[in-house]
Amino acid sequence: MARVGQVKSSAGERISDRIAIGVLTQAFPPGLVDEVIAETGRGEKRSRLLPARVVVYFVLAMCLFFGQGYEEVARLLGEGLGEGRRSWRVPTTAAIGRARRRLGVEPLRVLFARVCRPLAVPGTEGAWYRRWRVVAVDGTTLDLADTEANDEHFGRPGTGRGRGAFPQARLVALAECGTHGVFGAEVGALSVGEQALSRRLFARLREGMLLLADRGFYGFELWQQARASGADLLWRVRANAALPVVRVLEDGSYLSTVHAEQDRKSRRNPVTVRVVEYTLARTGDATLYRLVTTVLDPEQAPAAELAALYAQRWEIETTLDEIKTHQRGPRLVLRSKYPWGVEQEIYGLLLVHHAIRQLMHQAALHEGVDPDRLSFTRTLRVVRRQVPAQAGLSPRQTRQGTHPHPG
């Protein structure tokens, strides 16, 4: 595991500029954070106790120690100052809330776009299928603080008994299956569907990737947009989808055609796909699985291998669970009271997850093992312990609402 990093100081430098919080300052170096702040126009013209760089690291620390109060997180940041920590005056909760608002969401969003890329290298075990980097797309929802602003902007789910207890934001992500590294994310209101949000992610796809998706994503237009990225696709479709057999191939798969809605009856402008059908009869599951793929040559990717590969789609669900259950904490809601703070917090969670997964990938490469063999929960605990004077922090999570959290 990496050692806690310290930002070097120079004569006349502000104490707050020397904050370091272990793996986070290694994944997101101060120089890069400063570039992003300048790029997004969030720099300050006057000296502050909480300059923009410190606020970025505060948001990341807040998402690393989810559930702790603002001032407790600020104390942890101060412990990174080493011998200068006596000069660090812990800001008030109100001051931190104002600093978060000044920062806004854009620096976190840009930092995510700059840093969060697929992690696997050619030697990474479990991240590749033949010549393809295996990635997946999926979505989830996050419970938000019960405020009028969050309710109006994001909405809340309906239930059989009425409206849900909390507003919710929708998150759709792209992740590398073998490393669980999230390299694309879009946040939206609950009323915005996963398909609509996923369209904004396809610019992150590259030739040489193989994108897995479940049947909730398939639609002709979405398929075409993803295909235009240059990546290959392997998506599940409904068992009753109209997929005429054009030619049966030697591995049992077959070529078919799909059409835009307006061309479906006339069968004009066909797009050729390959269909793989299978069941999991050995497990007692007689469900018919139907996959469509852009890989038309069975010699490049035999049907049996693609059927087995599709199970890797579950890795993105595990990834989202790492963020929601282990990093954030089960049944906890995001603390931010306003939509800008919600998005800032979500990108903070994603950035912290990336830093942890990057560390795990480095350790797996060093040991020559599949990253899946390493425990995310154990690594998260190690990263948290790297923050100096961790014993000064309450070991239990603070329930939502115990501390006031502006923003």
MOHU-V317465 format. One record per pair of residues at least 24 apart in sequence whose C-alpha atoms are under 10 Angstrom apart, sorted by sequence separation. I is the first residue (numbers start at 1). J is the second residue. If there is no record, write none. Layout:
I&J ; I&J
//
This chain:
2&26 ; 5&29 ; 7&31 ; 30&54 ; 33&57 ; 69&93 ; 70&94 ; 71&95 ; 142&166 ; 143&167 ; 144&168 ; 170&194 ; 172&196 ; 173&197 ; 174&198 ; 193&217 ; 195&219 ; 198&222 ; 199&223 ; 202&226 ; 205&229 ; 206&230 ; 207&231 ; 208&232 ; 209&233 ; 210&234 ; 211&235 ; 212&236 ; 213&237 ; 214&238 ; 215&239 ; 252&276 ; 253&277 ; 272&296 ; 274&298 ; 356&380 ; 359&383 ; 70&95 ; 71&96 ; 142&167 ; 143&168 ; 144&169 ; 172&197 ; 173&198 ; 201&226 ; 202&227 ; 203&228 ; 204&229 ; 205&230 ; 206&231 ; 207&232 ; 210&235 ; 249&274 ; 251&276 ; 252&277 ; 253&278 ; 278&303 ; 324&349 ; 327&352 ; 30&56 ; 70&96 ; 141&167 ; 142&168 ; 143&169 ; 171&197 ; 172&198 ; 196&222 ; 199&225 ; 202&228 ; 203&229 ; 205&231 ; 206&232 ; 246&272 ; 248&274 ; 249&275 ; 252&278 ; 276&302 ; 277&303 ; 278&304 ; 323&349 ; 327&353 ; 356&382 ; 30&57 ; 70&97 ; 141&168 ; 142&169 ; 143&170 ; 170&197 ; 171&198 ; 172&199 ; 174&201 ; 195&222 ; 199&226 ; 202&229 ; 203&230 ; 204&231 ; 205&232 ; 246&273 ; 247&274 ; 248&275 ; 276&303 ; 277&304 ; 280&307 ; 323&350 ; 353&380 ; 356&383 ; 28&56 ; 140&168 ; 141&169 ; 142&170 ; 172&200 ; 173&201 ; 174&202 ; 198&226 ; 202&230 ; 246&274 ; 275&303 ; 276&304 ; 279&307 ; 352&380 ; 355&383 ; 28&57 ; 140&169 ; 141&170 ; 142&171 ; 172&201 ; 202&231 ; 245&274 ; 274&303 ; 278&307 ; 323&352 ; 140&170 ; 141&171 ; 174&204 ; 243&273 ; 245&275 ; 276&306 ; 277&307 ; 320&350 ; 323&353 ; 139&170 ; 140&171 ; 141&172 ; 174&205 ; 243&274 ; 244&275 ; 276&307 ; 322&353 ; 16&48 ; 17&49 ; 25&57 ; 28&60 ; 139&171 ; 140&172 ; 243&275 ; 14&47 ; 16&49 ; 17&50 ; 24&57 ; 138&171 ; 139&172 ; 140&173 ; 154&187 ; 156&189 ; 157&190 ; 176&209 ; 320&353 ; 14&48 ; 15&49 ; 16&50 ; 17&51 ; 19&53 ; 20&54 ; 138&172 ; 139&173 ; 154&188 ; 155&189 ; 156&190 ; 157&191 ; 176&210 ; 177&211 ; 258&292 ; 319&353 ; 14&49 ; 16&51 ; 19&54 ; 25&60 ; 137&172 ; 138&173 ; 139&174 ; 153&188 ; 154&189 ; 155&190 ; 156&191 ; 176&211 ; 177&212 ; 223&258 ; 17&53 ; 18&54 ; 21&57 ; 24&60 ; 137&173 ; 138&174 ; 153&189 ; 154&190 ; 155&191 ; 175&211 ; 224&260 ; 256&292 ; 14&51 ; 16&53 ; 17&54 ; 20&57 ; 21&58 ; 24&61 ; 59&96 ; 136&173 ; 137&174 ; 138&175 ; 152&189 ; 153&190 ; 154&191 ; 174&211 ; 255&292 ; 16&54 ; 19&57 ; 58&96 ; 136&174 ; 137&175 ; 151&189 ; 153&191 ; 154&192 ; 174&212 ; 220&258 ; 221&259 ; 237&275 ; 239&277 ; 253&291 ; 254&292 ; 255&293 ; 319&357 ; 19&58 ; 21&60 ; 49&88 ; 135&174 ; 136&175 ; 137&176 ; 150&189 ; 151&190 ; 219&258 ; 220&259 ; 221&260 ; 236&275 ; 253&292 ; 21&61 ; 24&64 ; 49&89 ; 50&90 ; 135&175 ; 136&176 ; 137&177 ; 219&259 ; 220&260 ; 221&261 ; 233&273 ; 234&274 ; 235&275 ; 236&276 ; 49&90 ; 50&91 ; 55&96 ; 58&99 ; 59&100 ; 134&175 ; 135&176 ; 136&177 ; 219&260 ; 220&261 ; 234&275 ; 236&277 ; 255&296 ; 49&91 ; 55&97 ; 58&100 ; 134&176 ; 135&177 ; 219&261 ; 234&276 ; 254&296 ; 255&297 ; 56&99 ; 133&176 ; 134&177 ; 135&178 ; 253&296 ; 55&99 ; 56&100 ; 59&103 ; 133&177 ; 134&178 ; 135&179 ; 136&180 ; 254&298 ; 50&95 ; 54&99 ; 55&100 ; 133&178 ; 134&179 ; 135&180 ; 137&182 ; 253&298 ; 49&95 ; 50&96 ; 55&101 ; 135&181 ; 136&182 ; 139&185 ; 141&187 ; 252&298 ; 49&96 ; 52&99 ; 55&102 ; 56&103 ; 135&182 ; 137&184 ; 138&185 ; 139&186 ; 140&187 ; 141&188 ; 224&271 ; 243&290 ; 249&296 ; 251&298 ; 50&98 ; 51&99 ; 52&100 ; 55&103 ; 56&104 ; 60&108 ; 128&176 ; 135&183 ; 137&185 ; 139&187 ; 141&189 ; 142&190 ; 239&287 ; 240&288 ; 249&297 ; 250&298 ; 251&299 ; 50&99 ; 55&104 ; 56&105 ; 59&108 ; 127&176 ; 128&177 ; 141&190 ; 239&288 ; 241&290 ; 243&292 ; 249&298 ; 250&299 ; 253&302 ; 254&303 ; 327&376 ; 49&99 ; 50&100 ; 52&102 ; 53&103 ; 127&177 ; 128&178 ; 140&190 ; 238&288 ; 239&289 ; 240&290 ; 251&301 ; 252&302 ; 253&303 ; 326&376 ; 327&377 ; 48&99 ; 51&102 ; 52&103 ; 56&107 ; 126&177 ; 127&178 ; 220&271 ; 238&289 ; 239&290 ; 251&302 ; 252&303 ; 253&304 ; 326&377 ; 51&103 ; 52&104 ; 56&108 ; 126&178 ; 127&179 ; 237&289 ; 238&290 ; 239&291 ; 250&302 ; 251&303 ; 252&304 ; 325&377 ; 125&178 ; 126&179 ; 127&180 ; 236&289 ; 237&290 ; 238&291 ; 250&303 ; 251&304 ; 323&376 ; 327&380 ; 53&107 ; 124&178 ; 125&179 ; 139&193 ; 140&194 ; 236&290 ; 237&291 ; 249&303 ; 322&376 ; 326&380 ; 327&381 ; 21&76 ; 52&107 ; 56&111 ; 124&179 ; 139&194 ; 235&290 ; 236&291 ; 237&292 ; 322&377 ; 20&76 ; 21&77 ; 118&174 ; 119&175 ; 120&176 ; 138&194 ; 139&195 ; 235&291 ; 236&292 ; 19&76 ; 20&77 ; 21&78 ; 118&175 ; 119&176 ; 120&177 ; 137&194 ; 138&195 ; 234&291 ; 235&292 ; 236&293 ; 315&372 ; 319&376 ; 19&77 ; 20&78 ; 21&79 ; 22&80 ; 44&102 ; 117&175 ; 118&176 ; 120&178 ; 139&197 ; 233&291 ; 234&292 ; 235&293 ; 322&380 ; 18&77 ; 19&78 ; 20&79 ; 21&80 ; 43&102 ; 117&176 ; 118&177 ; 119&178 ; 120&179 ; 139&198 ; 233&292 ; 234&293 ; 235&294 ; 18&78 ; 19&79 ; 20&80 ; 21&81 ; 42&102 ; 43&103 ; 118&178 ; 119&179 ; 120&180 ; 138&198 ; 233&293 ; 234&294 ; 16&77 ; 19&80 ; 20&81 ; 42&103 ; 118&179 ; 119&180 ; 120&181 ; 137&198 ; 232&293 ; 233&294 ; 234&295 ; 16&78 ; 18&80 ; 19&81 ; 20&82 ; 41&103 ; 42&104 ; 118&180 ; 119&181 ; 232&294 ; 233&295 ; 345&407 ; 15&78 ; 18&81 ; 19&82 ; 40&103 ; 118&181 ; 119&182 ; 231&294 ; 232&295 ; 344&407 ; 16&80 ; 17&81 ; 18&82 ; 40&104 ; 42&106 ; 117&181 ; 118&182 ; 119&183 ; 137&201 ; 16&81 ; 19&84 ; 40&105 ; 41&106 ; 42&107 ; 116&181 ; 117&182 ; 118&183 ; 137&202 ; 332&397 ; 335&400 ; 341&406 ; 342&407 ; 15&81 ; 18&84 ; 19&85 ; 37&103 ; 40&106 ; 41&107 ; 116&182 ; 117&183 ; 118&184 ; 332&398 ; 333&399 ; 334&400 ; 335&401 ; 341&407 ; 18&85 ; 39&106 ; 40&107 ; 116&183 ; 117&184 ; 227&294 ; 332&399 ; 333&400 ; 340&407 ; 16&84 ; 39&107 ; 40&108 ; 115&183 ; 116&184 ; 329&397 ; 331&399 ; 332&400 ; 333&401 ; 335&403 ; 337&405 ; 338&406 ; 339&407 ; 15&84 ; 16&85 ; 19&88 ; 37&106 ; 38&107 ; 40&109 ; 114&183 ; 116&185 ; 328&397 ; 331&400 ; 335&404 ; 336&405 ; 337&406 ; 338&407 ; 15&85 ; 36&106 ; 37&107 ; 40&110 ; 112&182 ; 113&183 ; 135&205 ; 223&293 ; 335&405 ; 336&406 ; 337&407 ; 15&86 ; 16&87 ; 36&107 ; 37&108 ; 39&110 ; 112&183 ; 113&184 ; 223&294 ; 335&406 ; 336&407 ; 15&87 ; 16&88 ; 35&107 ; 36&108 ; 112&184 ; 113&185 ; 234&306 ; 335&407 ; 7&80 ; 15&88 ; 16&89 ; 34&107 ; 36&109 ; 37&110 ; 112&185 ; 133&206 ; 136&209 ; 234&307 ; 6&80 ; 7&81 ; 15&89 ; 33&107 ; 36&110 ; 37&111 ; 133&207 ; 134&208 ; 135&209 ; 136&210 ; 137&211 ; 138&212 ; 215&289 ; 218&292 ; 236&310 ; 5&80 ; 6&81 ; 33&108 ; 36&111 ; 132&207 ; 133&208 ; 134&209 ; 135&210 ; 136&211 ; 137&212 ; 138&213 ; 215&290 ; 234&309 ; 235&310 ; 4&80 ; 6&82 ; 35&111 ; 109&185 ; 132&208 ; 133&209 ; 134&210 ; 135&211 ; 136&212 ; 137&213 ; 138&214 ; 215&291 ; 234&310 ; 33&110 ; 109&186 ; 131&208 ; 132&209 ; 133&210 ; 134&211 ; 135&212 ; 136&213 ; 137&214 ; 214&291 ; 33&111 ; 36&114 ; 131&209 ; 132&210 ; 133&211 ; 134&212 ; 135&213 ; 136&214 ; 138&216 ; 139&217 ; 213&291 ; 235&313 ; 32&111 ; 131&210 ; 132&211 ; 138&217 ; 212&291 ; 234&313 ; 129&209 ; 137&217 ; 128&209 ; 129&210 ; 212&293 ; 32&114 ; 128&210 ; 211&293 ; 28&111 ; 32&115 ; 210&293 ; 28&112 ; 210&294 ; 210&295 ; 28&114 ; 118&204 ; 28&115 ; 117&204 ; 27&115 ; 27&116 ; 113&204 ; 135&231 ; 214&310 ; 136&233 ; 212&309 ; 213&310 ; 133&231 ; 134&232 ; 135&233 ; 136&234 ; 212&310 ; 132&231 ; 133&232 ; 134&233 ; 136&235 ; 211&310 ; 212&311 ; 214&313 ; 132&232 ; 134&234 ; 212&312 ; 213&313 ; 214&314 ; 212&313 ; 213&314 ; 211&313 ; 212&314 ; 213&316 ; 212&316 ; 178&312 ; 182&316 ; 177&312 ; 180&315 ; 181&316 ; 176&312 ; 177&313 ; 179&315 ; 180&316 ; 176&313 ; 177&314 ; 178&315 ; 179&316 ; 180&317 ; 182&319 ; 175&313 ; 177&315 ; 178&316 ; 180&318 ; 181&319 ; 182&320 ; 176&315 ; 177&316 ; 180&319 ; 175&315 ; 176&316 ; 177&317 ; 179&319 ; 180&320 ; 175&316 ; 177&318 ; 174&316 ; 175&317 ; 177&319 ; 180&322 ; 173&316 ; 176&319 ; 175&319 ; 175&320 ; 173&319 ; 173&320 ; 172&320 ; 171&320 ; 189&339 ; 187&342 ; 188&343 ; 187&343 ; 186&343 ; 187&346 ; 186&346 ; 187&347 ; 185&346 ; 186&347 ; 185&347 ; 168&333 ; 169&334 ; 185&350 ; 167&333 ; 168&334 ; 184&350 ; 166&333 ; 183&350 ; 182&350 ; 183&351 ; 131&300 ; 181&350 ; 182&351 ; 130&300 ; 131&301 ; 169&339 ; 130&301 ; 182&353 ; 183&354 ; 129&301 ; 171&343 ; 181&353 ; 182&354 ; 169&342 ; 180&353 ; 181&354 ; 136&310 ; 169&343 ; 180&354 ; 181&355 ; 134&309 ; 138&313 ; 171&346 ; 179&354 ; 181&356 ; 182&357 ; 129&305 ; 134&310 ; 136&312 ; 137&313 ; 138&314 ; 181&357 ; 129&306 ; 135&312 ; 136&313 ; 139&316 ; 140&317 ; 169&346 ; 173&350 ; 180&357 ; 181&358 ; 134&312 ; 135&313 ; 136&314 ; 138&316 ; 139&317 ; 179&357 ; 180&358 ; 134&313 ; 136&315 ; 137&316 ; 138&317 ; 141&320 ; 179&358 ; 129&309 ; 135&315 ; 136&316 ; 137&317 ; 140&320 ; 180&360 ; 181&361 ; 135&316 ; 136&317 ; 138&319 ; 139&320 ; 140&321 ; 143&324 ; 179&360 ; 180&361 ; 138&320 ; 142&324 ; 179&361 ; 141&324 ; 178&361 ; 140&324 ; 127&312 ; 153&338 ; 154&339 ; 179&364 ; 126&312 ; 150&336 ; 151&337 ; 152&338 ; 153&339 ; 145&332 ; 146&333 ; 150&337 ; 151&338 ; 152&339 ; 143&331 ; 144&332 ; 145&333 ; 146&334 ; 149&337 ; 150&338 ; 151&339 ; 154&342 ; 142&331 ; 143&332 ; 144&333 ; 145&334 ; 146&335 ; 147&336 ; 148&337 ; 149&338 ; 150&339 ; 142&332 ; 143&333 ; 144&334 ; 145&335 ; 146&336 ; 147&337 ; 148&338 ; 149&339 ; 150&340 ; 142&333 ; 143&334 ; 144&335 ; 145&336 ; 146&337 ; 147&338 ; 150&341 ; 179&370 ; 180&371 ; 142&334 ; 143&335 ; 144&336 ; 145&337 ; 146&338 ; 147&339 ; 150&342 ; 178&370 ; 179&371 ; 180&372 ; 144&337 ; 145&338 ; 178&371 ; 179&372 ; 144&338 ; 145&339 ; 178&372 ; 144&339 ; 177&372 ; 180&376 ; 145&342 ; 144&342 ; 142&342 ; 142&346 ; 105&339 ; 106&340 ; 109&343 ; 116&350 ; 105&340 ; 108&343 ; 109&344 ; 112&347 ; 116&351 ; 119&354 ; 104&340 ; 105&341 ; 108&344 ; 111&347 ; 112&348 ; 115&351 ; 118&354 ; 125&361 ; 101&338 ; 103&340 ; 104&341 ; 105&342 ; 106&343 ; 107&344 ; 108&345 ; 109&346 ; 110&347 ; 111&348 ; 116&353 ; 117&354 ; 124&361 ; 103&341 ; 105&343 ; 106&344 ; 108&346 ; 109&347 ; 112&350 ; 113&351 ; 116&354 ; 119&357 ; 120&358 ; 124&362 ; 97&336 ; 101&340 ; 104&343 ; 105&344 ; 108&347 ; 109&348 ; 112&351 ; 115&354 ; 116&355 ; 119&358 ; 125&364 ; 100&340 ; 101&341 ; 104&344 ; 105&345 ; 107&347 ; 108&348 ; 111&351 ; 115&355 ; 118&358 ; 121&361 ; 124&364 ; 125&365 ; 100&341 ; 103&344 ; 105&346 ; 106&347 ; 109&350 ; 120&361 ; 124&365 ; 105&347 ; 108&350 ; 109&351 ; 112&354 ; 116&358 ; 119&361 ; 120&362 ; 123&365 ; 101&344 ; 105&348 ; 108&351 ; 119&362 ; 125&368 ; 126&369 ; 127&370 ; 97&341 ; 100&344 ; 121&365 ; 124&368 ; 125&369 ; 126&370 ; 127&371 ; 100&345 ; 120&365 ; 123&368 ; 124&369 ; 125&370 ; 126&371 ; 127&372 ; 123&369 ; 124&370 ; 125&371 ; 126&372 ; 123&370 ; 124&371 ; 125&372 ; 120&371 ; 145&400 ; 145&401 ; 63&323 ; 66&326 ; 145&405 ; 66&327 ; 67&328 ; 65&327 ; 66&328 ; 67&329 ; 64&327 ; 65&328 ; 66&329 ; 63&327 ; 64&328 ; 65&329 ; 63&328 ; 67&332 ; 66&332 ; 67&333 ; 69&335 ; 66&333 ; 67&334 ; 66&334 ; 67&335 ; 66&335 ; 63&334 ; 59&341 ; 63&345 ; 62&345 ; 63&346 ; 66&349 ; 60&344 ; 63&347 ; 64&348 ; 59&344 ; 60&345 ; 63&348 ; 64&349 ; 59&345 ; 62&348 ; 63&349 ; 59&346 ; 60&347 ; 61&348 ; 62&349 ; 63&350 ; 64&351 ; 56&344 ; 59&347 ; 60&348 ; 61&349 ; 63&351 ; 64&352 ; 59&348 ; 60&349 ; 63&352 ; 64&353 ; 58&348 ; 59&349 ; 60&350 ; 62&352 ; 63&353 ; 57&348 ; 60&351 ; 61&352 ; 56&348 ; 60&352 ; 64&356 ; 59&352 ; 60&353 ; 104&407 ; 101&406 ; 82&388 ; 100&406 ; 101&407 ; 80&387 ; 81&388 ; 97&404 ; 100&407 ; 79&387 ; 80&388 ; 97&405 ; 98&406 ; 99&407 ; 79&388 ; 80&389 ; 96&405 ; 97&406 ; 98&407 ; 77&387 ; 78&388 ; 79&389 ; 93&403 ; 94&404 ; 96&406 ; 97&407 ; 76&387 ; 77&388 ; 79&390 ; 93&404 ; 94&405 ; 95&406 ; 96&407 ; 76&388 ; 93&405 ; 94&406 ; 76&389 ; 79&392 ; 93&406 ; 94&407 ; 75&389 ; 76&390 ; 65&380 ; 64&380 ; 76&392 ; 64&381 ; 75&392 ; 76&393 ; 75&393 ; 64&383 ; 65&384 ; 64&384 ; 72&392 ; 73&393 ; 72&393 ; 72&394 ; 28&351 ; 61&384 ; 27&351 ; 28&352 ; 27&352 ; 68&393 ; 61&387 ; 68&394 ; 24&351 ; 27&354 ; 28&355 ; 68&395 ; 24&352 ; 27&355 ; 65&393 ; 68&396 ; 69&397 ; 23&352 ; 26&355 ; 27&356 ; 67&396 ; 68&397 ; 69&398 ; 24&354 ; 25&355 ; 67&397 ; 68&398 ; 69&399 ; 24&355 ; 27&358 ; 66&397 ; 67&398 ; 68&399 ; 69&400 ; 23&355 ; 24&356 ; 27&359 ; 65&397 ; 66&398 ; 67&399 ; 68&400 ; 69&401 ; 71&403 ; 23&356 ; 26&359 ; 67&400 ; 69&402 ; 70&403 ; 66&400 ; 67&401 ; 68&402 ; 69&403 ; 70&404 ; 23&358 ; 67&402 ; 68&403 ; 69&404 ; 70&405 ; 23&359 ; 67&403 ; 69&405 ; 70&406 ; 2&359 ; 1&359 ; 1&360 ; 24&383 ; 2&362 ; 23&383 ; 1&362 ; 2&363 ; 22&383 ; 23&384 ; 1&363 ; 21&383 ; 22&384 ; 21&384 ; 22&385 ; 23&386 ; 22&386 ; 23&387 ; 21&386 ; 22&387 ; 21&387 ; 22&388 ; 20&387 ; 21&388 ; 20&388 ; 1&379 ; 4&383 ; 2&382 ; 3&383 ; 1&382 ; 2&383 ; 4&385 ; 5&386 ; 1&383 ; 4&386 ; 5&387 ; 3&386 ; 4&387 ; 2&386 ; 4&388 ; 1&386
//
